[in-house]
């Protein structure tokens, strides 16, 4: 039987305590409605940056001079933050991700550059929508994607007290020491627009933001911090800002692709083990991606007047089987029955997931058949 979900290999099975979770790959529709365009071109993004090497520090000039000196030494000069991470790099990352996704046909950059040269235009300076439409028509694109964005790097430094154990008179004693700590906080923001070439109108637009830290209790990961006996020692240990920006840009562009194209994600589904040898046997089949054999056992369990735990687990598992194979009406029915047997709300959550999935499949079918 063909299924709409694809459980991954046995080696990826995840077991949490008494719960057995199987990862499944799920095809999701694009979040935004971008019409029927399937051939697109991506222009260079307008991307700029800002650096603040002394955020949160009273003696701002001292810390700024120290960090600037470290960066200059590494790069042989002080880079211009507006040019250090060019928009072309962002658009190239975006194109690579769109090609990997496979939903769109992406017109090669060289073809766009050739057209721009013929029209005496610049890729990075193409901001007029009429010109964008003109270039799109000449390139044979159904839609053009333009974008802009920015990044900021803030280094926040301060002295902190910490405790360390040392040997004194043959004994280990705890003493208080001071060290200088710097946190490198990076924010990235990217806005994209999709222009329909046939109408010249913007059919989709969104701004996405991400940072390498949280304002909540989780704060910032230690890999983005550095400590030392003084400001200079701490500054030398700071991670390079470019890989941090690159990782954040990559994550944001992944989000962007998911917003404008159907995509595949990995989700987890729980298989219930029940209380009998039969249920254990069925679980072993399911864990090995032998779902038909597992379902036969679950049906057999239900036909032999099982105890409540086995009956509920088998009922739920048959619902899961039907969900994985796209029989959503049957899945919804079995999840509802599992809830009636146990009054456990997690089975209602499974039913709600199926109802949501039905709507997703309708949207996905429209997108992939170009009948929007």
C-alpha positions as CSV (number, residue, x, y, z in Angstrom):
1,X,0.0,0.0,0.0
2,X,1.3,3.4,-0.9
3,X,1.8,5.8,1.9
4,X,1.9,9.6,2.3
5,X,4.3,9.4,5.2
6,X,7.7,7.6,4.9
7,X,9.1,6.1,8.1
8,X,12.8,6.3,8.0
9,X,15.3,3.4,8.5
10,X,15.3,1.3,11.6
11,X,18.7,2.7,12.7
12,X,17.0,6.1,13.2
13,X,14.3,4.6,15.6
14,X,14.2,6.7,18.8
15,X,13.2,5.2,22.1
16,X,12.3,7.5,25.0
17,X,11.8,5.5,28.2
18,X,8.7,3.4,27.6
19,X,7.8,5.3,24.5
20,X,8.8,4.2,21.0
21,X,9.0,7.1,18.6
22,X,9.4,6.6,14.8
23,X,10.6,9.5,12.7
24,X,8.4,10.0,9.5
25,X,9.0,12.2,6.6
26,X,6.0,14.4,5.8
27,X,5.5,16.5,2.7
28,X,4.2,20.0,3.7
29,X,2.7,22.7,1.5
30,X,4.2,26.1,1.1
31,X,3.1,28.5,3.8
32,X,2.4,31.3,1.4
33,X,0.3,31.4,-1.7
34,X,2.7,32.4,-4.5
35,X,0.3,31.6,-7.4
36,X,1.2,29.2,-10.3
37,X,4.7,30.5,-11.0
38,X,7.2,27.7,-11.3
39,X,10.1,29.3,-13.3
40,X,11.8,32.0,-11.2
41,X,14.9,34.2,-11.1
42,X,16.6,35.6,-8.0
43,X,18.2,39.0,-8.0
44,X,21.1,40.0,-5.7
45,X,19.8,40.9,-2.2
46,X,20.6,44.3,-0.7
47,X,22.4,43.2,2.5
48,X,24.3,45.4,4.9
49,X,25.8,45.2,8.4
50,X,26.6,47.0,11.6
51,X,29.1,46.3,14.4
52,X,29.1,47.5,18.0
53,X,32.2,46.3,19.7
54,X,31.5,47.9,23.1
55,X,27.9,47.3,23.9
56,X,27.2,47.2,27.6
57,X,30.7,48.3,28.5
58,X,31.4,51.5,30.4
59,X,34.9,52.0,29.0
60,X,33.6,51.8,25.4
61,X,36.6,53.1,23.6
62,X,39.0,50.7,25.3
63,X,37.1,47.6,24.4
64,X,36.3,48.9,20.9
65,X,40.0,49.5,20.2
66,X,41.0,46.1,21.5
67,X,38.4,44.2,19.4
68,X,39.1,46.3,16.3
69,X,42.8,45.5,16.6
70,X,42.1,41.8,16.8
71,X,39.9,41.9,13.7
72,X,42.5,44.1,11.8
73,X,45.2,41.6,12.6
74,X,43.2,38.7,11.4
75,X,42.1,40.4,8.1
76,X,45.1,42.6,7.5
77,X,42.6,45.5,7.5
78,X,39.4,46.6,9.1
79,X,36.5,45.3,6.9
80,X,33.6,47.5,6.0
81,X,30.6,46.0,7.7
82,X,28.3,47.0,4.8
83,X,30.5,45.1,2.3
84,X,31.9,42.3,4.5
85,X,28.9,40.0,3.9
86,X,27.7,41.0,0.4
87,X,24.1,40.5,-0.8
88,X,25.3,38.4,-3.7
89,X,26.5,35.8,-1.2
90,X,23.0,35.7,0.4
91,X,21.2,35.3,-3.0
92,X,23.6,32.6,-4.0
93,X,22.9,30.7,-0.8
94,X,19.2,31.2,-1.5
95,X,19.4,29.9,-5.1
96,X,21.3,26.8,-4.0
97,X,18.5,26.0,-1.5
98,X,15.8,26.6,-4.0
99,X,17.5,24.2,-6.5
100,X,17.9,21.6,-3.8
101,X,14.2,21.8,-2.9
102,X,13.3,21.2,-6.6
103,X,9.9,22.8,-6.7
104,X,11.0,25.7,-8.9
105,X,13.0,25.9,-12.1
106,X,15.6,28.6,-11.2
107,X,17.0,30.6,-14.2
108,X,20.8,30.6,-14.2
109,X,22.5,33.6,-12.8
110,X,24.7,33.9,-15.9
111,X,21.6,34.3,-18.1
112,X,20.3,37.2,-15.9
113,X,23.7,38.9,-15.9
114,X,23.8,38.6,-19.7
115,X,20.4,40.3,-20.1
116,X,21.4,43.0,-17.6
117,X,24.6,43.7,-19.5
118,X,22.6,44.0,-22.7
119,X,20.2,46.4,-21.0
120,X,23.1,48.4,-19.3
121,X,21.7,47.5,-15.9
122,X,23.4,46.3,-12.7
123,X,22.2,43.2,-10.8
124,X,22.8,44.7,-7.4
125,X,21.2,48.0,-8.3
126,X,18.0,46.6,-9.9
127,X,15.4,48.1,-7.6
128,X,12.8,49.5,-10.0
129,X,9.9,47.1,-10.3
130,X,9.3,48.0,-13.9
131,X,12.9,47.1,-14.8
132,X,12.6,43.9,-12.7
133,X,9.5,42.9,-14.8
134,X,11.3,43.8,-18.0
135,X,14.3,41.6,-17.1
136,X,12.0,38.8,-16.0
137,X,10.2,38.8,-19.3
138,X,13.5,38.7,-21.3
139,X,14.7,35.8,-19.1
140,X,11.5,33.8,-19.5
141,X,10.8,33.9,-15.8
142,X,7.2,33.7,-14.4
143,X,8.3,35.5,-11.2
144,X,11.3,37.4,-9.8
145,X,12.5,37.3,-6.2
146,X,14.1,40.4,-4.8
147,X,15.3,40.8,-1.2
148,X,17.0,42.9,1.4
149,X,18.4,42.4,4.8
150,X,20.9,43.3,7.5
151,X,23.0,41.8,10.2
152,X,24.3,43.3,13.5
153,X,27.2,42.2,15.7
154,X,27.3,43.3,19.3
155,X,30.1,42.5,21.7
156,X,29.0,42.9,25.3
157,X,31.8,42.8,27.8
158,X,32.0,42.9,31.6
159,X,34.1,41.7,34.5
160,X,32.6,38.7,36.4
161,X,33.5,36.8,39.6
162,X,33.9,33.1,39.5
163,X,35.0,30.4,41.9
164,X,38.0,28.1,41.3
165,X,39.5,25.3,43.4
166,X,43.3,25.6,44.2
167,X,45.7,23.7,46.4
168,X,46.7,25.4,49.6
169,X,48.7,23.8,52.4
170,X,48.1,20.4,50.8
171,X,44.3,20.9,50.6
172,X,41.9,22.0,47.9
173,X,40.2,25.3,48.7
174,X,37.7,27.4,46.8
175,X,38.8,30.9,46.0
176,X,37.1,33.8,44.2
177,X,38.7,35.1,41.0
178,X,37.8,37.7,38.4
179,X,37.9,37.4,34.7
180,X,36.7,39.4,31.7
181,X,33.8,37.9,29.7
182,X,32.6,39.0,26.2
183,X,29.4,37.8,24.6
184,X,29.2,38.1,20.8
185,X,25.5,38.6,19.9
186,X,24.4,38.5,16.3
187,X,21.1,39.4,14.7
188,X,20.1,38.8,11.1
189,X,17.0,40.0,9.3
190,X,16.0,39.1,5.7
191,X,13.0,40.4,3.7
192,X,12.0,38.8,0.4
193,X,9.5,39.9,-2.2
194,X,8.1,37.8,-5.1
195,X,7.0,39.8,-8.2
196,X,4.6,38.3,-10.7
197,X,6.0,39.0,-14.1
198,X,2.7,38.9,-15.9
199,X,1.1,41.5,-13.7
200,X,4.1,43.3,-12.1
201,X,2.4,43.0,-8.7
202,X,4.0,41.7,-5.5
203,X,2.4,38.3,-4.8
204,X,4.3,37.4,-1.6
205,X,6.4,39.3,0.9
206,X,7.7,38.5,4.3
207,X,10.4,39.5,6.8
208,X,12.2,36.8,8.8
209,X,14.5,37.4,11.8
210,X,16.8,35.2,13.9
211,X,19.6,35.7,16.5
212,X,22.2,33.5,18.1
213,X,20.9,34.3,21.6
214,X,17.6,34.6,23.5
215,X,16.4,37.4,25.8
216,X,14.9,34.8,28.1
217,X,16.4,32.5,30.6
218,X,18.4,30.5,28.1
219,X,20.6,33.5,27.2
220,X,23.5,32.8,24.9
221,X,25.4,29.6,24.1
222,X,28.9,29.4,25.6
223,X,30.4,28.9,22.1
224,X,29.6,32.6,21.4
225,X,31.4,33.8,24.5
226,X,35.0,34.2,25.5
227,X,36.8,34.9,28.8
228,X,40.3,36.0,29.7
229,X,42.4,37.6,32.4
230,X,41.8,40.9,30.7
231,X,39.9,42.5,27.8
232,X,42.5,41.7,25.2
233,X,42.7,38.0,26.2
234,X,38.9,37.7,26.0
235,X,38.7,39.4,22.7
236,X,41.3,37.1,21.1
237,X,39.1,34.1,22.0
238,X,35.9,35.4,20.4
239,X,34.5,33.3,17.6
240,X,34.6,34.8,14.1
241,X,31.5,36.7,13.3
242,X,31.2,35.6,9.7
243,X,30.3,31.9,10.3
244,X,27.7,33.0,12.9
245,X,26.1,35.3,10.3
246,X,26.3,32.6,7.7
247,X,24.6,30.0,9.9
248,X,21.8,32.5,10.7
249,X,21.4,33.5,7.1
250,X,21.2,29.8,6.1
251,X,18.6,29.1,8.7
252,X,16.5,32.1,7.6
253,X,16.7,31.1,4.0
254,X,15.6,27.5,4.9
255,X,12.5,29.2,6.4
256,X,12.0,31.3,3.3
257,X,12.1,28.2,1.0
258,X,9.5,26.5,3.3
259,X,7.3,29.6,3.1
260,X,7.3,29.7,-0.7
261,X,7.7,26.0,-1.8
262,X,6.3,22.6,-0.8
263,X,8.9,20.8,1.3
264,X,9.6,17.7,3.4
265,X,10.1,17.7,7.1
266,X,10.7,15.0,9.7
267,X,8.2,14.5,12.4
268,X,7.9,11.9,15.2
269,X,5.1,9.5,15.8
270,X,4.6,7.3,18.9
271,X,3.9,3.6,18.6
272,X,2.3,2.1,21.7
273,X,3.6,-1.1,23.2
274,X,0.6,-2.4,25.1
275,X,0.7,-5.0,27.8
276,X,1.1,-8.4,26.1
277,X,3.5,-10.6,24.1
278,X,1.3,-10.1,21.0
279,X,1.6,-6.3,21.3
280,X,5.4,-6.6,21.8
281,X,5.6,-8.7,18.6
282,X,3.6,-6.1,16.6
283,X,5.9,-3.4,17.9
284,X,9.0,-5.3,16.6
285,X,7.4,-5.5,13.1
286,X,6.6,-1.8,13.1
287,X,10.1,-0.9,14.3
288,X,11.4,-2.6,11.2
289,X,9.0,-0.8,8.8
290,X,6.9,-3.9,8.4
291,X,3.6,-2.1,9.0
292,X,1.2,-4.5,7.3
293,X,2.4,-7.4,9.5
294,X,2.1,-5.2,12.6
295,X,-1.4,-4.1,11.7
296,X,-2.5,-7.8,11.3
297,X,-1.4,-8.5,14.9
298,X,-3.1,-5.3,16.2
299,X,-6.4,-6.4,14.5
300,X,-6.0,-9.9,15.9
301,X,-5.5,-8.4,19.4
302,X,-8.8,-6.5,19.0
303,X,-10.7,-9.6,17.9
304,X,-9.7,-11.6,21.1
305,X,-11.2,-9.5,23.9
306,X,-8.0,-7.9,25.1
307,X,-7.5,-6.0,28.4
308,X,-8.2,-2.2,28.3
309,X,-4.5,-1.3,27.9
310,X,-4.0,-3.6,24.9
311,X,-7.3,-2.6,23.3
312,X,-6.5,1.1,23.6
313,X,-2.9,0.7,22.3
314,X,-4.0,-1.5,19.4
315,X,-6.8,0.8,18.5
316,X,-4.4,3.8,18.5
317,X,-1.7,1.9,16.5
318,X,-4.2,1.0,13.8
319,X,-5.1,4.7,13.6
320,X,-1.4,5.5,13.2
321,X,-1.0,2.8,10.5
322,X,-3.9,4.4,8.5
323,X,-2.5,7.9,9.1
324,X,0.9,6.8,7.7
325,X,-0.7,5.2,4.6
326,X,-3.0,8.2,3.9
327,X,-6.3,6.6,5.0
328,X,-7.1,9.7,7.0
329,X,-10.8,9.0,7.5
330,X,-10.0,5.6,9.1
331,X,-7.2,7.1,11.1
332,X,-9.5,9.7,12.5
333,X,-12.1,7.0,13.4
334,X,-9.6,4.9,15.3
335,X,-8.1,7.8,17.1
336,X,-11.6,8.8,18.3
337,X,-12.2,5.3,19.5
338,X,-8.9,5.2,21.4
339,X,-10.0,8.4,23.1
340,X,-13.4,6.9,24.0
341,X,-11.7,3.9,25.5
342,X,-9.2,5.8,27.6
343,X,-10.4,9.5,27.9
344,X,-6.7,10.4,27.3
345,X,-6.5,13.7,25.5
346,X,-3.4,12.7,23.5
347,X,-5.7,10.6,21.2
348,X,-7.7,13.7,20.5
349,X,-4.4,15.5,19.7
350,X,-3.8,12.7,17.2
351,X,-7.2,13.1,15.7
352,X,-6.7,16.9,15.4
353,X,-3.4,16.2,13.6
354,X,-5.2,14.1,11.0
355,X,-7.8,16.9,10.5
356,X,-5.0,19.4,10.0
357,X,-3.2,17.0,7.7
358,X,-6.3,16.6,5.5
359,X,-6.3,20.4,4.9
360,X,-2.5,20.4,4.3
361,X,-2.9,17.7,1.6
362,X,-5.6,19.7,-0.2
363,X,-3.4,22.7,-0.2
364,X,-0.4,20.6,-1.3
365,X,-2.3,19.1,-4.2
366,X,-3.3,22.5,-5.4
367,X,0.3,23.8,-5.3
368,X,1.9,20.8,-6.9
369,X,-0.7,20.7,-9.7
370,X,-0.4,24.4,-10.4
371,X,-4.2,24.9,-9.9
372,X,-4.0,27.7,-7.4
